Amino acid sequence: MFEASFSLMFAKNNVDKDDISYVTGHCYRTISCLNQVLFALNEEYCINEKKAVRIIDGFDTKPQGYKKRIDKIITLLSSNIDSTRRGLEILQELISETEVLLNK
């Protein structure tokens, strides 16, 4: 979870620096970290990132609408700063919801 929050911090800090590839990379890293946590919470192995979000969608323990929200985040990342900020907000919400799941 630390790595997820840490990477999101870098994405947020660079959203207005005209470097969308850097921001996108940190978003991907954040999502990958969340995926690992959710696999662990569901006592499953995450072999690699291929189809991980889709697999998580079938888990019992996950944030509501996980795949749909991840897909939305990816579509929002662009050179439009407001759109990218909205994607980062959704990603922050997923981090917070995953933290709640960890503390149950």
Contacts in CASP RR format, 6 or more apart in sequence:
PFRMAT RR
TARGET T0000
AUTHOR 0000-0000-0000
METHOD contacts of the structure
MODEL  1
MFEASFSLMFAKNNVDKDDISYVTGHCYRTISCLNQVLFALNEEYCINEK
KAVRIIDGFDTKPQGYKKRIDKIITLLSSNIDSTRRGLEILQELISETEV
LLNK
1 33 0 8 1.000
1 37 0 8 1.000
1 95 0 8 1.000
1 98 0 8 1.000
1 99 0 8 1.000
1 102 0 8 1.000
3 29 0 8 1.000
3 33 0 8 1.000
4 30 0 8 1.000
4 33 0 8 1.000
4 34 0 8 1.000
4 37 0 8 1.000
4 95 0 8 1.000
4 98 0 8 1.000
5 30 0 8 1.000
5 95 0 8 1.000
7 26 0 8 1.000
7 27 0 8 1.000
7 29 0 8 1.000
7 30 0 8 1.000
7 33 0 8 1.000
8 26 0 8 1.000
8 27 0 8 1.000
8 30 0 8 1.000
8 88 0 8 1.000
8 91 0 8 1.000
8 92 0 8 1.000
8 95 0 8 1.000
10 22 0 8 1.000
10 26 0 8 1.000
11 23 0 8 1.000
11 25 0 8 1.000
11 26 0 8 1.000
11 27 0 8 1.000
11 30 0 8 1.000
11 88 0 8 1.000
11 91 0 8 1.000
12 88 0 8 1.000
14 22 0 8 1.000
14 23 0 8 1.000
14 26 0 8 1.000
15 23 0 8 1.000
15 81 0 8 1.000
15 84 0 8 1.000
15 85 0 8 1.000
15 88 0 8 1.000
16 81 0 8 1.000
18 79 0 8 1.000
20 77 0 8 1.000
20 78 0 8 1.000
20 79 0 8 1.000
20 84 0 8 1.000
23 77 0 8 1.000
23 84 0 8 1.000
24 77 0 8 1.000
27 73 0 8 1.000
27 74 0 8 1.000
27 77 0 8 1.000
27 87 0 8 1.000
27 88 0 8 1.000
27 91 0 8 1.000
30 91 0 8 1.000
30 95 0 8 1.000
31 53 0 8 1.000
31 70 0 8 1.000
31 73 0 8 1.000
31 91 0 8 1.000
32 49 0 8 1.000
32 52 0 8 1.000
34 94 0 8 1.000
34 95 0 8 1.000
34 98 0 8 1.000
35 46 0 8 1.000
35 49 0 8 1.000
35 52 0 8 1.000
35 53 0 8 1.000
35 56 0 8 1.000
36 46 0 8 1.000
37 98 0 8 1.000
37 102 0 8 1.000
38 56 0 8 1.000
38 59 0 8 1.000
38 61 0 8 1.000
38 62 0 8 1.000
38 66 0 8 1.000
38 98 0 8 1.000
38 101 0 8 1.000
39 45 0 8 1.000
39 46 0 8 1.000
39 52 0 8 1.000
39 55 0 8 1.000
39 56 0 8 1.000
41 59 0 8 1.000
41 61 0 8 1.000
41 62 0 8 1.000
41 101 0 8 1.000
41 102 0 8 1.000
42 56 0 8 1.000
42 59 0 8 1.000
42 60 0 8 1.000
42 61 0 8 1.000
42 62 0 8 1.000
44 55 0 8 1.000
44 59 0 8 1.000
46 52 0 8 1.000
53 66 0 8 1.000
53 67 0 8 1.000
53 70 0 8 1.000
53 71 0 8 1.000
54 67 0 8 1.000
56 62 0 8 1.000
56 66 0 8 1.000
56 67 0 8 1.000
57 65 0 8 1.000
57 66 0 8 1.000
57 67 0 8 1.000
61 101 0 8 1.000
62 101 0 8 1.000
63 69 0 8 1.000
63 93 0 8 1.000
63 94 0 8 1.000
63 97 0 8 1.000
63 98 0 8 1.000
63 101 0 8 1.000
64 97 0 8 1.000
66 94 0 8 1.000
69 90 0 8 1.000
69 93 0 8 1.000
69 94 0 8 1.000
70 94 0 8 1.000
72 87 0 8 1.000
72 90 0 8 1.000
73 87 0 8 1.000
73 88 0 8 1.000
73 90 0 8 1.000
73 91 0 8 1.000
76 83 0 8 1.000
76 84 0 8 1.000
76 86 0 8 1.000
76 87 0 8 1.000
76 90 0 8 1.000
77 83 0 8 1.000
77 84 0 8 1.000
77 87 0 8 1.000
78 84 0 8 1.000
END
